[in-house]
Amino acid sequence: MKRLLASTALLAALALPAAAQDADTYQPDPNATPGGSIIITYKDDVATLDPAIGYDWQNWSMIKSLFDGLMDYVPGTTDLRPGLAESFEVAEDGLTYTFTLREGVTFHNGREMTAEDVKYSLDRVTDPETQSPGAGFFAAVAGFDAQMAGEAEGLSGVEAVDPRTVRITLSRPDATFLHVMALNFSYVVPREAVEESGPDFGRNPVGTGAFRLADWTLGQRLVFEKNPDYWIEGVPYLDQITIEVGQEPTVALLRLQNGEVDIPGDGIPPAQFTQVMADPAQAERVVQGGQLHTGYVTMNVTQPPFDSLQVRQAVNMAINKDRIVQIINGRAVPANQPLPPSMPGYAEDYEGYPYDPEAARALIAEAGHADGFATELYVMNTDPNPRIAQAIQQDLAAVGIDASIQSLAQANVIEAGGAGIAPMIWSGGMAWIADFPDPANFYYPILGCGGAVEGGWNWSKYCNEELDAMAAEADAISDPARADERLGMWTEIYTRVMDDAPWAPVFNEERYTMRSPRMGGADALYVDPVSIPVNYDYVYVTE
């Protein structure tokens, strides 16, 4: 995976090549055949299609196809390009961004999008009543603290200058800001549609995206149809996408083999992986892609006994990571820190906690639990996650921890984590895959104080205000010559997180999926690093 642009927001803007400064210059695939429809399967239903709320790998790409943000990425890559903004300027101090919007972009309801819609959308995602798990991404925008504290209505740093101009002022330089403007949480929504649907907007989404929602039968299917008025000419290629839910991955694979399904959204079931790869005809349709991914066990540091550092350290030392990697056919490497090896800032020389059950038992006894203790381990109920959870359960039992497994649908695990009622969670199937390739992205939503709120993605509820301040200091570095210094600060932040041990990192996984013989488009679109798992806007059928 490419390392992205430069280390500061200002340099990122200046470093964008001329072609990337205008999304209209992107040339569609000359081999693409417009029209047709495809079927994708998932085991679980979709929790929401509200860009301010949705935050799991399953709905990520669906939301990206229904909505747009000011910034975007070149399909299949991590290269930034303007989106709803046709151009932008960054002040010399790196604090003020001025975006000029494209003319004539319309929402699915037919109304033209304006700068007021951008302001409303950013105000909405940072409104505490929205309970957005992505609110913390906007912490650098002026007025964020007052908005989150309920002392202001809206972000003072976001201004609709005129119908086509948005000015965003930061309270401090933010090296990741242009990436934030490409995240789902920044996507533009129409106020009238949100107010009409209220809390059901996530079931009745209205955006500017390449597709619009035509039907959603809960527990059965979602149907997306082509937006004929989409602002990028020639996109999307497909007329319709049907997403069937409630499909077990093993059944989905069989249906793919029978020509009934085009993409198994949950990927290749681990139990069938060896069989698939041994068949040349099937292996030819396998798509592999690297991921900025870490799978981990969270421990809720606000609940006994995980409010004890010794207990959390013991869990880190109890888990046999090599054995767990074998469960998924070796499609990962053991992890010893939150960052994956391919992420800038990864600590090459960090050794982490060793696998040492005897030392783990001693730590648990020192923490006052000589006879052990009982707890619960939440897990998503899609294979191989229950099997991984059972292996973790066995490892914990060996050191005196009796962990009963709560195997639930993805949405229920996410809800339990956000509500802070889950003592432990195995993150598999929901594990962190970077929103953008910068070390900051592994911190704020899942380890920072901003994510340790009701509905947030920081399931350990870990909040170290000193590290939050250090993270802000790192991302305020605006001199490209100090890029290595910034990454060094992030390396220190993550090693200090591991000193506090709110997680037990387990492995860094690669993604494998399949496509039917009639699916066209580059492999990168099927393991898109920012449209996980599939960039629906640019895939097509060849027959």
Secondary structure, 3 states (H helix, E strand, C coil): CCCCCCCCHHHHHHHCCHHHHCHHHCCCCCCCCCCCEEEEECCCCCCCCCCCCCCCHHHHHHHHHHCCCCEEECCCCCCEEECCEEEEEECCCCCEEEEEECCCCECCCCCECCHHHHHHHHHHHCCHHHCCCCHHHHCCECCHHHHHCCCCCCCCCEEEEECCEEEEEECCCCCCHHHHCCCHHHCCCCHHHHHHHHHHHHHCCCCCCCEEEEEEECCCEEEEEECCCCCCCCCCCCCEEEEECCCCHHHHHHHHHCCCCCEECCCCCHHHHHHHHHCHHHHCCEEEECCCEEEEEEECCCCCCCCCHHHHHHHHHHCCHHHHHHHCCCCEEECCCCCCCCCCCCCCCCCCCCCCHHHHHHHHHHCCCCCCEEEEEEEECCCCHHHHHHHHHHHHHCCCEEEEEEEECHHHHHHHHHHCCCCEEECCCCCEECCCCCHHHHCCCCCCHHHCCCCCCCCCCCCCHHHHHHHHHHHCCCCHHHHHHHHHHHHHHHHHHHHHCCEEEEEEECEEEECCCCEECCHHHCCCCCCCCCCCCCCEECC
